[in-house]
Amino acid sequence: MAKKYAFLFPGQGAQAPGMVKDVAEAFPSARKVIDDVSSIINVDMPKLLWEADAVELSRSDNSQIAITTASLAIMAALKDKGIEPSAAMGFSLGEFPALYAAGVLSFEDVIKVVRERGLIMQKVCEEIAAQNEGHAPGMSAILGLSPEKVKEIASGIKDAYAANMNSEKQTVISGTFDALTAAEKAATDAGARRAIRLKVAGPFHSPLMQKAAVEFEKFLSGVSFADPKIPLFSNVTGKQAASGDEVKSSAVLHLTHSVLWTDEEAVLADIIKNDSGNEWSVLEPGPGKVLTGLWGQTAFGATLAAHPVNTVDSINSL
């Protein structure tokens, strides 16, 4: 029975000061990834990863490239141990390291694309904040209400949108500062257990990012997207991606459309369930353990646990 691995890549909000420092020190291949990123985009990635504080890292122009670099560095370390993905999916920003894992984008292209995406999104977020008396837009996680109820609440508030379908118990709303404040109160009044403002720079996966989508589409026009070499899943459709052309189109829609994470999880789980001839492990190669927790909230997560992989010890334990 062959061993197979599904990789789940985290998105913005997973960043933390000092991430993957021990991995880079232990695995020369991981350090090379970080140095190569520095060369490609002319940014001191060791300084950004290991010296920037939480506020600096929360900016889209910093967090996106930092998280992607961390995920790719971990992938390099895993490859040294003979561990490579047989399926890949990423949450929001995490789709881009997943595209690299699936052979859709080259290493250099994924770095350039993520860097430009972060710059575009940060600029648009600052413009939205300027239009709202300096109050930064963002996202809030609503815990303890059904996705349907959260969608209903968001639909009744101007500039609030149900953005991320994380689980049956957690849905994320995007919006302006005032819209989020109103949505958090409405959700709490409706019985939500908690409403948590997330460590992100903008109202991602909502119509408020349309200007960013237009700019990003122009940039992507010169980038080649190959067909996936392994099963790859789309936040936009919640299904397995069929072609590079589809992935490229979805990369633009991604900025303004909801993340259908629960749908993607279910499709991946079906693939694993029906592959009786192989033994699967689900890994989260990137900072944090958010996706491991979301996988654990599913019915299939009870029989096949996911594992965060972001330290030397977690890599060596595999």
WORATA-V697027 format. One record per backbone hydrogen bond with DSSP energy under -0.5 kcal/mol. CO is the residue of the C=O (numbers start at 1). NH is the residue of the N-H. If there is no record, write none. Layout:
BEGIN
((CO:NH) (CO:NH))
END
This chain:
BEGIN
((2:279) (4:281) (5:86) (5:87) (6:283) (7:9) (7:89) (9:91) (11:14) (16:19) (18:21) (20:24) (21:25) (22:26) (23:27) (26:28) (27:30) (27:31) (28:32) (29:33) (30:34) (31:35) (32:36) (33:37) (34:38) (35:39) (36:40) (37:41) (38:42) (38:43) (43:45) (44:48) (45:49) (46:50) (47:51) (47:52) (48:52) (49:18) (49:19) (53:57) (54:58) (55:59) (56:59) (59:62) (59:63) (60:64) (62:66) (63:67) (64:68) (65:69) (66:70) (67:71) (68:72) (69:73) (70:74) (71:75) (72:76) (73:77) (74:78) (75:79) (76:80) (77:81) (78:81) (78:83) (79:82) (82:84) (86:231) (87:7) (88:233) (89:9) (90:92) (91:94) (92:95) (93:96) (94:98) (95:99) (96:100) (97:101) (98:102) (99:104) (99:105) (100:103) (102:229) (104:226) (106:110) (107:111) (108:112) (109:113) (110:114) (111:115) (112:116) (113:117) (114:118) (115:119) (116:120) (117:121) (118:122) (119:123) (120:124) (121:125) (122:126) (123:127) (124:128) (125:129) (126:130) (127:131) (128:132) (129:132) (129:134) (129:135) (130:133) (132:135) (134:136) (138:175) (139:198) (140:142) (140:173) (141:143) (141:196) (142:171) (143:193) (143:194) (146:150) (147:151) (148:152) (149:153) (150:154) (151:155) (152:156) (153:156) (154:157) (157:160) (159:176) (161:163) (161:174) (163:165) (163:259) (164:166) (164:172) (165:262) (167:170) (169:144) (170:166) (170:167) (171:142) (172:163) (172:164) (173:140) (174:161) (175:138) (176:180) (177:181) (178:182) (179:183) (180:184) (181:185) (182:186) (183:187) (184:188) (185:189) (186:190) (187:192) (188:191) (194:143) (195:197) (196:141) (198:200) (202:204) (206:209) (207:210) (209:213) (210:214) (211:215) (212:216) (213:217) (214:218) (215:219) (216:220) (217:221) (218:221) (219:222) (220:223) (224:226) (231:88) (232:241) (234:238) (235:260) (239:234) (243:247) (244:248) (245:249) (246:250) (247:251) (248:252) (249:252) (249:253) (250:254) (252:255) (253:256) (253:257) (255:205) (255:206) (258:260) (259:165) (259:261) (260:264) (261:265) (262:266) (263:267) (264:268) (265:269) (266:270) (267:271) (268:272) (269:273) (270:274) (271:275) (272:275) (274:276) (275:278) (277:2) (278:280) (279:4) (281:6) (281:283) (282:307) (283:8) (283:285) (284:286) (284:309) (289:293) (290:294) (291:295) (292:296) (293:297) (294:297) (295:298) (298:302) (299:302) (300:303) (300:304) (305:282) (307:284) (309:286) (311:315) (312:316) (313:317) (315:318))
END
